[in-house]
Amino acid sequence: MTRTPIIGGNWKMNTDRAAGLALAKAVAAGVSTGTKSEVAIYPPFPYLPLISEALCATGSQVILGAQDVYHAEKGAFTGEVSVAMLKDVGCRAVLTGHSERRHVLHEGDDLINMKTLAALNGGLICTLCVGETLHQREVNETDHINERQLRAGLRGVTAAHLDRLVIAYEPVWAIGTGKTATPADAQNAHSHIRAVLADLFGNDAAAKIRIQYGGSVTAANAAELMKQPEVDGALVGGASLKPDDFVAICKAAGG
Ligand code: 13P
């Protein structure tokens, strides 16, 4: 099974209007040739319309995504943003279950599941992020945690959603720390994730779902990680703020 790699740039709470626009334009220009991977960027909410217009103006294939979404359609949910609002400003993708939402904003599996379902039902590409903490890793719970987060996050997801579903394995201890899972660690965790997906959706469907690795991916380590047969791309934080590095990661995946 050949899966088209997908590289995401999760900007988190970084950039400003001018820097975000410049970064998006540099990424769009940099990946317009020489990469066969799909490329998505996830800027902060306020800059989405501006960046959407800039990507459209150049006819870029770069997918615009949001870092979060709320599952309700509309109403009294102060501070929240709906799927329809994201689509209205040109988003085609969204992240759910990112470890910073789980551990800093205290989102639980049920909320993450509702967000994931709303995104998929609304036609967005949804990247559900899973991953263990350092303590969970040390007590050998990596596969168990990933499985629990997958089964809970994907409750109610059906075959009709699967072409828009991406999973990101992001070990919490590797995010923003400079510590990367070894290629073998990533391969092992991804294999177990795919086995869970096969149990949920069948072998053929599971074989088509892309599983990204995230956690201190750099231009220097991307190629080695993405050589692993079960690693179908990367979800990149820090290095996605540096256009040359991010473009190099995209090319390492799709080259
Ligand atoms: P870093 O690449 O900065 O470790 O962040 C990874 C991440 O959280 C991407 O979503």
Residues whose N, C-alpha, C, O or C-beta is under 5 A from the ligand:
A	BS01	13P	N10 A174 I175 G176 T177 G214 G215 S216 V217 L235 V236 G237 G238 A239
